Amino acid sequence: MELSEIAGLRPDMLDREQVEPAIQKTVGVLIFPGFELLDVYGPMDLWSNINLVPSQLWKHPSDMVGVSLVTVAADKGETPSHGGIKTVAEFDYDDCLALDYLIVPGGWGAVPLVEHQPTLEWLRQQAQQVEILMSVCNGASLLAAAGVLDGLEATTNKLLWNEATAPGPEVKWVKKARWVEQGNIITASGIAAGIDMTHAVISRLYGEDVGTWIELWTEYEPHRDATWDPYAGMAGLV
C-alpha cells in the first residue's frame, strides 16, 4: 500500500473487533530486579499494537495475527525496575506457558544475573523452543552467559561494552551496530535500540505495510538500517 492509504486506516474505522485473528502469538518478556524500563516497555508497546493493525493490511485473513504479552521472572510477583517502578511477573520459570517469542532486557540487575544458574538454564531451554529470541542492551550478557550466542555475531550496550561482553568470550561481538540478526536470534544495542530492533522484527515477520502502520500509530520514527550506530563512535569503540 501507499503511505497515504496506510495513514487513512484508523483503528476506529476498522472491523478488527469483528475479526478473530487466525494466528495467535505469545510474546514473553523476562524481568528481574533492576531491569531497564525502556528495554521492556518499548518493545512491549510495539508488540501489543499489532492487535490494532487494520485487517486490510494483512495480505489474507489467514495471515492476521493477534499477540498476547506475558511477563516471566525467577519468582512470580512484583519485580522492581532499575527506576523503582514495579512490574508484576505473571509466571516463573517452572510454570511459564509456551512462548513463541522471547525478549531478554538489560539493566543493572542483569549484571549479577549472569551467574544465576536457574536463569541461564531457563534461557538455554527457551533458545531451543521459541521461534524468535531477542535481547536488548546487556540482556545479551545473559544470553552470552547461557552459551546461546557462542559462535554468533551479537551486539550490546556501548558505554558498558567491556563489562557487557565479558560473559561471552566465544561470541563475535559487533561494536558498530544498532541491532544484529543471526537467524532467529536478534540482539539490540543500548536501551532505545530495542524499539528499532522490534520494529525491524515485526516488519520482517509481517511485512512493511504492518511495520509502517505501527510507525504511524506510535508516532515513532525507527532506524531501518541495522548498521546505523553513532554511539559506538561516541563511546570510543570505533
C-alpha positions as CSV (number, residue, x, y, z in Angstrom):
1,M,0.0,0.0,0.0
2,E,1.0,3.6,-0.5
3,L,1.8,5.6,2.7
4,S,-1.3,7.8,2.2
5,E,-3.5,4.7,2.1
6,I,-2.0,3.2,5.2
7,A,-2.3,6.6,7.0
8,G,-6.0,6.6,6.3
9,L,-6.7,3.4,8.1
10,R,-7.7,4.5,11.6
11,P,-8.5,1.9,14.3
12,D,-11.9,3.4,14.9
13,M,-12.8,2.7,11.3
14,L,-11.9,-0.9,11.3
15,D,-13.6,-4.2,11.5
16,R,-10.8,-5.6,13.6
17,E,-13.1,-6.3,16.6
18,Q,-15.3,-8.5,14.4
19,V,-12.4,-10.4,13.0
20,E,-10.7,-13.2,15.1
21,P,-7.0,-13.4,14.2
22,A,-6.1,-16.7,12.5
23,I,-2.7,-16.7,14.2
24,Q,-2.1,-16.2,17.9
25,K,1.4,-15.5,19.2
26,T,2.6,-15.2,22.8
27,V,5.5,-12.8,23.5
28,G,7.3,-13.4,26.7
29,V,9.4,-10.8,28.5
30,L,11.9,-11.8,31.1
31,I,12.0,-9.4,34.0
32,F,14.2,-9.3,37.1
33,P,15.0,-6.8,39.9
34,G,16.8,-3.9,38.4
35,F,15.6,-4.3,34.8
36,E,15.7,-1.3,32.5
37,L,12.2,0.1,31.9
38,L,12.5,1.1,28.3
39,D,14.2,-2.3,27.4
40,V,11.0,-3.9,28.4
41,Y,8.2,-1.4,27.7
42,G,9.5,0.0,24.4
43,P,9.3,-3.4,22.7
44,M,6.2,-4.5,24.6
45,D,4.3,-1.5,23.3
46,L,5.1,-2.2,19.7
47,W,4.2,-5.8,20.0
48,S,0.9,-5.0,21.7
49,N,-0.1,-2.6,18.9
50,I,-0.1,-5.5,16.4
51,N,-3.5,-6.1,17.9
52,L,-4.7,-2.8,16.4
53,V,-3.2,-3.3,12.9
54,P,-6.0,-2.8,10.4
55,S,-7.3,-6.1,8.9
56,Q,-6.8,-4.5,5.5
57,L,-3.1,-4.6,5.9
58,W,-2.9,-8.4,6.2
59,K,-2.4,-10.0,2.9
60,H,-5.1,-12.6,3.6
61,P,-7.4,-13.2,6.6
62,S,-5.4,-16.3,7.3
63,D,-2.3,-14.1,7.9
64,M,-3.9,-12.0,10.6
65,V,-2.0,-12.1,13.9
66,G,-3.1,-11.5,17.5
67,V,-0.5,-11.0,20.2
68,S,-0.5,-11.8,23.9
69,L,2.2,-10.5,26.2
70,V,3.3,-12.2,29.3
71,T,6.0,-11.5,31.9
72,V,8.3,-14.1,33.4
73,A,10.8,-14.0,36.3
74,A,12.6,-16.3,38.6
75,D,9.9,-15.5,41.2
76,K,6.4,-14.5,40.4
77,G,5.1,-11.2,41.8
78,E,6.1,-7.6,41.9
79,T,9.5,-7.0,40.4
80,P,11.1,-3.6,40.8
81,S,12.8,-2.0,37.8
82,H,16.1,0.0,38.0
83,G,13.9,3.1,38.3
84,G,11.9,1.6,41.2
85,I,8.6,1.1,39.3
86,K,7.3,-2.4,39.8
87,T,6.0,-4.8,37.2
88,V,4.2,-8.0,38.1
89,A,5.7,-11.2,36.8
90,E,2.8,-13.5,35.9
91,F,4.9,-16.6,35.6
92,D,8.1,-18.1,37.0
93,Y,10.4,-20.5,35.2
94,D,8.5,-23.6,36.3
95,D,5.0,-22.6,35.3
96,C,5.7,-20.4,32.2
97,L,3.4,-21.3,29.3
98,A,4.9,-22.0,25.9
99,L,6.3,-18.9,24.2
100,D,6.6,-18.0,20.6
101,Y,8.9,-15.0,21.0
102,L,11.1,-14.0,24.0
103,I,12.5,-10.6,24.9
104,V,15.5,-10.5,27.3
105,P,16.1,-7.0,28.5
106,G,19.1,-5.5,30.2
107,G,19.7,-3.2,33.2
108,W,21.9,-3.1,36.2
109,G,20.0,-6.1,37.5
110,A,21.4,-8.2,34.7
111,V,24.9,-7.9,35.9
112,P,24.6,-10.4,38.9
113,L,22.2,-12.5,36.9
114,V,24.9,-13.7,34.6
115,E,25.9,-16.1,37.4
116,H,22.3,-17.2,38.3
117,Q,22.1,-20.7,37.0
118,P,18.3,-21.1,37.1
119,T,18.0,-18.1,34.8
120,L,20.8,-19.3,32.5
121,E,19.3,-22.8,32.3
122,W,15.8,-21.4,31.5
123,L,17.3,-19.3,28.7
124,R,19.0,-22.3,27.2
125,Q,15.7,-24.1,27.2
126,Q,13.9,-21.2,25.7
127,A,16.5,-20.8,23.0
128,Q,15.6,-24.3,21.8
129,Q,11.9,-23.7,21.8
130,V,11.0,-20.2,20.8
131,E,10.7,-19.0,17.2
132,I,12.4,-15.7,17.9
133,L,14.8,-14.8,20.7
134,M,15.6,-11.1,21.2
135,S,17.8,-9.2,23.7
136,V,18.1,-5.5,24.4
137,C,21.2,-3.8,25.8
138,N,23.1,-6.0,28.2
139,G,20.4,-8.6,28.1
140,A,22.8,-10.0,25.5
141,S,25.2,-10.7,28.5
142,L,22.6,-13.1,29.8
143,L,22.3,-14.9,26.5
144,A,26.1,-15.0,26.2
145,A,26.5,-16.4,29.8
146,A,24.0,-19.1,28.9
147,G,26.1,-20.0,25.8
148,V,23.3,-19.2,23.4
149,L,25.4,-16.7,21.5
150,D,28.6,-18.8,21.1
151,G,29.9,-18.5,17.6
152,L,27.3,-15.9,16.6
153,E,27.6,-12.2,15.9
154,A,25.8,-10.0,18.5
155,T,25.9,-6.5,19.9
156,T,25.1,-4.9,23.2
157,N,25.4,-1.6,25.2
158,K,28.2,0.6,24.0
159,L,29.2,2.6,27.1
160,L,29.5,-0.6,29.1
161,W,30.9,-2.6,26.3
162,N,33.7,-4.4,28.2
163,E,31.5,-5.3,31.1
164,A,28.6,-6.4,28.9
165,T,30.7,-8.6,26.6
166,A,32.8,-10.2,29.3
167,P,30.4,-13.2,29.8
168,G,30.7,-14.1,26.1
169,P,34.3,-14.8,25.1
170,E,33.1,-17.1,22.3
171,V,30.7,-14.5,20.9
172,K,31.6,-12.5,17.8
173,W,30.7,-9.1,19.2
174,V,29.9,-6.4,16.7
175,K,30.9,-3.0,18.1
176,K,29.1,-0.8,15.5
177,A,25.5,-2.0,15.1
178,R,22.1,-0.8,16.1
179,W,21.0,-4.4,16.1
180,V,22.4,-7.7,14.8
181,E,20.3,-10.5,13.3
182,Q,21.5,-14.1,13.3
183,G,18.7,-16.2,12.1
184,N,16.1,-16.3,14.8
185,I,18.3,-14.6,17.4
186,I,18.4,-10.8,17.3
187,T,20.4,-8.6,19.7
188,A,20.0,-4.9,20.1
189,S,22.4,-2.2,21.3
190,G,21.6,0.0,24.3
191,I,18.1,0.7,25.7
192,A,16.2,2.6,23.0
193,A,17.7,0.4,20.3
194,G,15.3,-2.3,21.4
195,I,12.5,-0.3,19.8
196,D,14.3,-0.2,16.4
197,M,15.0,-3.9,16.7
198,T,11.4,-4.7,17.5
199,H,10.1,-2.6,14.5
200,A,12.6,-4.4,12.2
201,V,11.5,-7.9,13.5
202,I,7.8,-7.0,13.1
203,S,8.4,-5.7,9.6
204,R,10.3,-8.8,8.7
205,L,7.7,-11.2,10.1
206,Y,4.6,-9.4,9.0
207,G,5.5,-7.1,6.1
208,E,6.5,-3.5,5.5
209,D,2.8,-2.4,5.5
210,V,2.3,-3.6,9.1
211,G,5.7,-2.0,10.1
212,T,4.7,1.3,8.5
213,W,1.3,1.3,10.2
214,I,3.0,0.6,13.6
215,E,5.3,3.5,12.9
216,L,2.4,5.8,12.2
217,W,0.3,4.7,15.1
218,T,3.1,5.0,17.7
219,E,4.5,8.2,16.0
220,Y,7.9,6.7,16.3
221,E,10.5,7.1,13.5
222,P,12.5,3.9,13.5
223,H,16.0,3.5,12.2
224,R,15.7,0.8,9.5
225,D,19.5,0.4,9.0
226,A,20.9,-2.1,11.4
227,T,24.4,-0.7,10.9
228,W,23.4,2.9,11.9
229,D,25.2,3.4,15.2
230,P,26.8,6.8,16.1
231,Y,27.0,5.7,19.7
232,A,29.8,3.2,19.0
233,G,32.0,6.2,18.0
234,M,30.8,8.4,20.9
235,A,31.7,5.6,23.3
236,G,35.2,5.3,21.7
237,L,34.7,1.8,20.3
238,V,35.4,2.7,16.7
